[in-house]
Amino acid sequence: MEKKTTTSSNFFENLASKVTKATGSTPAILLAFGSIIIWAAFGPVFHYSENWQMVINTGTTIITFLMVFLIQKSQNKESLAVQLKLNELVAAHEFASNRLVDVENMTEEELKVIQKYYMKLKTATEKEESLQKSHSIDEAAHMHEIKKEIEASIQTALDK
């Protein structure tokens, strides 16, 4: 039973991927534009009848309905991939706050608390001269003091 689900899931995953790539291509746009031109050209032939109008209305409704789900599936997959890449970067960086791993599953209130921390971090780092210095939420103040001590000891050594 599980193998059937996996096979079916892979089939739909592959189909969605191929359709997403195809519908986002230049030939697909040209095909859609050409279809509209052909439909418009047949207007006088069908005397701009209700059936003539129903062809385009029905076609565009069906395509729009299906594309909404296809776009959402594609967006979900892309979003998950980006989240995983960011989680890897956060987890791998020694100065990064591991609180941010899986941040996308936090509540809005939790996200606002973290945003406040970053606003404080921004304010604290505005005084620094270099844009290449980095801080995490947890270590910003401590690292700032360490850097100042190192700068002071280097300056002292240079003054001697």
CNS distance restraints for C-alpha pairs under 8 A (distance, minus, plus):
assign (resid   1 and name CA) (resid   5 and name CA) 6.57 0.50 0.50
assign (resid   2 and name CA) (resid   6 and name CA) 6.24 0.50 0.50
assign (resid   3 and name CA) (resid   7 and name CA) 6.05 0.50 0.50
assign (resid   4 and name CA) (resid   8 and name CA) 5.97 0.50 0.50
assign (resid   5 and name CA) (resid   9 and name CA) 5.77 0.50 0.50
assign (resid   6 and name CA) (resid  10 and name CA) 5.93 0.50 0.50
assign (resid   7 and name CA) (resid  11 and name CA) 6.08 0.50 0.50
assign (resid   8 and name CA) (resid  12 and name CA) 6.27 0.50 0.50
assign (resid   9 and name CA) (resid  13 and name CA) 5.97 0.50 0.50
assign (resid  10 and name CA) (resid  14 and name CA) 5.96 0.50 0.50
assign (resid  11 and name CA) (resid  15 and name CA) 6.02 0.50 0.50
assign (resid  12 and name CA) (resid  16 and name CA) 5.87 0.50 0.50
assign (resid  13 and name CA) (resid  17 and name CA) 6.11 0.50 0.50
assign (resid  14 and name CA) (resid  18 and name CA) 6.13 0.50 0.50
assign (resid  15 and name CA) (resid  19 and name CA) 6.04 0.50 0.50
assign (resid  16 and name CA) (resid  20 and name CA) 5.91 0.50 0.50
assign (resid  16 and name CA) (resid  70 and name CA) 6.58 0.50 0.50
assign (resid  16 and name CA) (resid  73 and name CA) 7.92 0.50 0.50
assign (resid  16 and name CA) (resid  74 and name CA) 7.68 0.50 0.50
assign (resid  17 and name CA) (resid  21 and name CA) 6.26 0.50 0.50
assign (resid  17 and name CA) (resid  74 and name CA) 7.56 0.50 0.50
assign (resid  18 and name CA) (resid  22 and name CA) 6.05 0.50 0.50
assign (resid  19 and name CA) (resid  23 and name CA) 5.90 0.50 0.50
assign (resid  20 and name CA) (resid  24 and name CA) 6.19 0.50 0.50
assign (resid  20 and name CA) (resid  70 and name CA) 7.05 0.50 0.50
assign (resid  20 and name CA) (resid  71 and name CA) 7.49 0.50 0.50
assign (resid  20 and name CA) (resid  74 and name CA) 7.29 0.50 0.50
assign (resid  21 and name CA) (resid  25 and name CA) 6.47 0.50 0.50
assign (resid  22 and name CA) (resid  28 and name CA) 6.55 0.50 0.50
assign (resid  23 and name CA) (resid  28 and name CA) 5.31 0.50 0.50
assign (resid  23 and name CA) (resid  29 and name CA) 7.43 0.50 0.50
assign (resid  24 and name CA) (resid  28 and name CA) 6.73 0.50 0.50
assign (resid  24 and name CA) (resid  29 and name CA) 7.51 0.50 0.50
assign (resid  25 and name CA) (resid  29 and name CA) 6.60 0.50 0.50
assign (resid  26 and name CA) (resid  30 and name CA) 6.20 0.50 0.50
assign (resid  27 and name CA) (resid  31 and name CA) 5.98 0.50 0.50
assign (resid  28 and name CA) (resid  32 and name CA) 6.17 0.50 0.50
assign (resid  29 and name CA) (resid  33 and name CA) 6.13 0.50 0.50
assign (resid  30 and name CA) (resid  34 and name CA) 5.88 0.50 0.50
assign (resid  31 and name CA) (resid  35 and name CA) 6.04 0.50 0.50
assign (resid  32 and name CA) (resid  36 and name CA) 6.42 0.50 0.50
assign (resid  33 and name CA) (resid  37 and name CA) 6.34 0.50 0.50
assign (resid  34 and name CA) (resid  38 and name CA) 6.11 0.50 0.50
assign (resid  35 and name CA) (resid  39 and name CA) 6.03 0.50 0.50
assign (resid  36 and name CA) (resid  40 and name CA) 6.02 0.50 0.50
assign (resid  37 and name CA) (resid  41 and name CA) 6.04 0.50 0.50
assign (resid  38 and name CA) (resid  42 and name CA) 6.33 0.50 0.50
assign (resid  39 and name CA) (resid  43 and name CA) 6.61 0.50 0.50
assign (resid  39 and name CA) (resid  52 and name CA) 7.99 0.50 0.50
assign (resid  39 and name CA) (resid  56 and name CA) 7.36 0.50 0.50
assign (resid  41 and name CA) (resid  45 and name CA) 7.87 0.50 0.50
assign (resid  42 and name CA) (resid  46 and name CA) 6.32 0.50 0.50
assign (resid  43 and name CA) (resid  47 and name CA) 5.88 0.50 0.50
assign (resid  43 and name CA) (resid  48 and name CA) 4.75 0.50 0.50
assign (resid  43 and name CA) (resid  49 and name CA) 7.71 0.50 0.50
assign (resid  43 and name CA) (resid  52 and name CA) 6.74 0.50 0.50
assign (resid  44 and name CA) (resid  48 and name CA) 5.91 0.50 0.50
assign (resid  46 and name CA) (resid  52 and name CA) 6.39 0.50 0.50
assign (resid  48 and name CA) (resid  52 and name CA) 6.00 0.50 0.50
assign (resid  48 and name CA) (resid  53 and name CA) 7.03 0.50 0.50
assign (resid  49 and name CA) (resid  53 and name CA) 6.45 0.50 0.50
assign (resid  50 and name CA) (resid  54 and name CA) 5.99 0.50 0.50
assign (resid  51 and name CA) (resid  55 and name CA) 6.31 0.50 0.50
assign (resid  52 and name CA) (resid  56 and name CA) 7.25 0.50 0.50
assign (resid  53 and name CA) (resid  57 and name CA) 6.23 0.50 0.50
assign (resid  54 and name CA) (resid  58 and name CA) 5.67 0.50 0.50
assign (resid  55 and name CA) (resid  59 and name CA) 6.03 0.50 0.50
assign (resid  56 and name CA) (resid  60 and name CA) 5.92 0.50 0.50
assign (resid  57 and name CA) (resid  61 and name CA) 6.01 0.50 0.50
assign (resid  58 and name CA) (resid  62 and name CA) 6.16 0.50 0.50
assign (resid  59 and name CA) (resid  63 and name CA) 6.16 0.50 0.50
assign (resid  60 and name CA) (resid  64 and name CA) 5.85 0.50 0.50
assign (resid  61 and name CA) (resid  65 and name CA) 6.02 0.50 0.50
assign (resid  62 and name CA) (resid  66 and name CA) 6.28 0.50 0.50
assign (resid  63 and name CA) (resid  67 and name CA) 5.95 0.50 0.50
assign (resid  64 and name CA) (resid  68 and name CA) 6.15 0.50 0.50
assign (resid  65 and name CA) (resid  69 and name CA) 7.12 0.50 0.50
assign (resid  66 and name CA) (resid  70 and name CA) 6.32 0.50 0.50
assign (resid  67 and name CA) (resid  71 and name CA) 5.80 0.50 0.50
assign (resid  68 and name CA) (resid  72 and name CA) 6.16 0.50 0.50
assign (resid  69 and name CA) (resid  73 and name CA) 6.11 0.50 0.50
assign (resid  70 and name CA) (resid  74 and name CA) 6.14 0.50 0.50
assign (resid  71 and name CA) (resid  75 and name CA) 5.96 0.50 0.50
assign (resid  72 and name CA) (resid  76 and name CA) 6.02 0.50 0.50
assign (resid  73 and name CA) (resid  77 and name CA) 6.26 0.50 0.50
assign (resid  74 and name CA) (resid  78 and name CA) 6.13 0.50 0.50
assign (resid  75 and name CA) (resid  79 and name CA) 5.88 0.50 0.50
assign (resid  76 and name CA) (resid  80 and name CA) 6.09 0.50 0.50
assign (resid  77 and name CA) (resid  81 and name CA) 6.21 0.50 0.50
assign (resid  78 and name CA) (resid  82 and name CA) 6.24 0.50 0.50
assign (resid  79 and name CA) (resid  83 and name CA) 6.09 0.50 0.50
assign (resid  80 and name CA) (resid  84 and name CA) 6.11 0.50 0.50
assign (resid  81 and name CA) (resid  85 and name CA) 6.24 0.50 0.50
assign (resid  82 and name CA) (resid  86 and name CA) 6.15 0.50 0.50
assign (resid  83 and name CA) (resid  87 and name CA) 6.02 0.50 0.50
assign (resid  83 and name CA) (resid 102 and name CA) 7.62 0.50 0.50
assign (resid  83 and name CA) (resid 104 and name CA) 7.64 0.50 0.50
assign (resid  84 and name CA) (resid  88 and name CA) 6.16 0.50 0.50
assign (resid  85 and name CA) (resid  89 and name CA) 6.36 0.50 0.50
assign (resid  86 and name CA) (resid  90 and name CA) 6.11 0.50 0.50
assign (resid  86 and name CA) (resid 101 and name CA) 7.89 0.50 0.50
assign (resid  87 and name CA) (resid  91 and name CA) 5.96 0.50 0.50
assign (resid  87 and name CA) (resid 100 and name CA) 7.48 0.50 0.50
assign (resid  87 and name CA) (resid 101 and name CA) 4.96 0.50 0.50
assign (resid  87 and name CA) (resid 102 and name CA) 6.64 0.50 0.50
assign (resid  88 and name CA) (resid  92 and name CA) 5.95 0.50 0.50
assign (resid  89 and name CA) (resid  93 and name CA) 6.15 0.50 0.50
assign (resid  90 and name CA) (resid  96 and name CA) 5.60 0.50 0.50
assign (resid  90 and name CA) (resid  97 and name CA) 6.99 0.50 0.50
assign (resid  90 and name CA) (resid  98 and name CA) 6.45 0.50 0.50
assign (resid  90 and name CA) (resid 100 and name CA) 7.06 0.50 0.50
assign (resid  90 and name CA) (resid 101 and name CA) 6.51 0.50 0.50
assign (resid  91 and name CA) (resid  96 and name CA) 7.20 0.50 0.50
assign (resid  91 and name CA) (resid  98 and name CA) 6.05 0.50 0.50
assign (resid  91 and name CA) (resid 101 and name CA) 6.88 0.50 0.50
assign (resid  95 and name CA) (resid 134 and name CA) 7.91 0.50 0.50
assign (resid  95 and name CA) (resid 135 and name CA) 6.53 0.50 0.50
assign (resid  95 and name CA) (resid 136 and name CA) 5.78 0.50 0.50
assign (resid  95 and name CA) (resid 139 and name CA) 7.28 0.50 0.50
assign (resid  96 and name CA) (resid 135 and name CA) 7.20 0.50 0.50
assign (resid  96 and name CA) (resid 136 and name CA) 4.93 0.50 0.50
assign (resid  96 and name CA) (resid 137 and name CA) 7.63 0.50 0.50
assign (resid  97 and name CA) (resid 136 and name CA) 5.41 0.50 0.50
assign (resid  97 and name CA) (resid 137 and name CA) 6.04 0.50 0.50
assign (resid  97 and name CA) (resid 138 and name CA) 6.20 0.50 0.50
assign (resid  99 and name CA) (resid 103 and name CA) 7.25 0.50 0.50
assign (resid 102 and name CA) (resid 106 and name CA) 7.61 0.50 0.50
assign (resid 103 and name CA) (resid 111 and name CA) 7.68 0.50 0.50
assign (resid 106 and name CA) (resid 110 and name CA) 5.98 0.50 0.50
assign (resid 106 and name CA) (resid 111 and name CA) 6.44 0.50 0.50
assign (resid 107 and name CA) (resid 111 and name CA) 6.32 0.50 0.50
assign (resid 108 and name CA) (resid 112 and name CA) 6.22 0.50 0.50
assign (resid 109 and name CA) (resid 113 and name CA) 6.42 0.50 0.50
assign (resid 110 and name CA) (resid 114 and name CA) 6.49 0.50 0.50
assign (resid 111 and name CA) (resid 115 and name CA) 6.11 0.50 0.50
assign (resid 112 and name CA) (resid 116 and name CA) 6.23 0.50 0.50
assign (resid 113 and name CA) (resid 117 and name CA) 6.53 0.50 0.50
assign (resid 114 and name CA) (resid 118 and name CA) 6.36 0.50 0.50
assign (resid 115 and name CA) (resid 119 and name CA) 6.21 0.50 0.50
assign (resid 116 and name CA) (resid 120 and name CA) 6.29 0.50 0.50
assign (resid 117 and name CA) (resid 121 and name CA) 6.12 0.50 0.50
assign (resid 117 and name CA) (resid 137 and name CA) 6.33 0.50 0.50
assign (resid 118 and name CA) (resid 122 and name CA) 6.00 0.50 0.50
assign (resid 118 and name CA) (resid 137 and name CA) 6.70 0.50 0.50
assign (resid 119 and name CA) (resid 123 and name CA) 6.28 0.50 0.50
assign (resid 120 and name CA) (resid 124 and name CA) 6.15 0.50 0.50
assign (resid 121 and name CA) (resid 125 and name CA) 6.12 0.50 0.50
assign (resid 121 and name CA) (resid 135 and name CA) 7.79 0.50 0.50
assign (resid 121 and name CA) (resid 137 and name CA) 6.98 0.50 0.50
assign (resid 121 and name CA) (resid 140 and name CA) 6.70 0.50 0.50
assign (resid 122 and name CA) (resid 126 and name CA) 6.08 0.50 0.50
assign (resid 123 and name CA) (resid 127 and name CA) 7.78 0.50 0.50
assign (resid 135 and name CA) (resid 139 and name CA) 6.45 0.50 0.50
assign (resid 135 and name CA) (resid 140 and name CA) 4.97 0.50 0.50
assign (resid 135 and name CA) (resid 143 and name CA) 7.28 0.50 0.50
assign (resid 136 and name CA) (resid 140 and name CA) 5.58 0.50 0.50
assign (resid 139 and name CA) (resid 143 and name CA) 5.76 0.50 0.50
assign (resid 140 and name CA) (resid 144 and name CA) 6.01 0.50 0.50
assign (resid 141 and name CA) (resid 145 and name CA) 6.40 0.50 0.50
assign (resid 142 and name CA) (resid 146 and name CA) 6.37 0.50 0.50
assign (resid 143 and name CA) (resid 147 and name CA) 6.06 0.50 0.50
assign (resid 144 and name CA) (resid 148 and name CA) 6.21 0.50 0.50
assign (resid 145 and name CA) (resid 149 and name CA) 6.18 0.50 0.50
assign (resid 146 and name CA) (resid 150 and name CA) 6.20 0.50 0.50
assign (resid 147 and name CA) (resid 151 and name CA) 6.07 0.50 0.50
assign (resid 148 and name CA) (resid 152 and name CA) 6.04 0.50 0.50
assign (resid 149 and name CA) (resid 153 and name CA) 6.13 0.50 0.50
assign (resid 150 and name CA) (resid 154 and name CA) 6.09 0.50 0.50
assign (resid 151 and name CA) (resid 155 and name CA) 6.02 0.50 0.50
assign (resid 152 and name CA) (resid 156 and name CA) 6.03 0.50 0.50
assign (resid 153 and name CA) (resid 157 and name CA) 6.11 0.50 0.50
assign (resid 154 and name CA) (resid 158 and name CA) 6.13 0.50 0.50
assign (resid 155 and name CA) (resid 159 and name CA) 6.10 0.50 0.50
assign (resid 156 and name CA) (resid 160 and name CA) 6.48 0.50 0.50
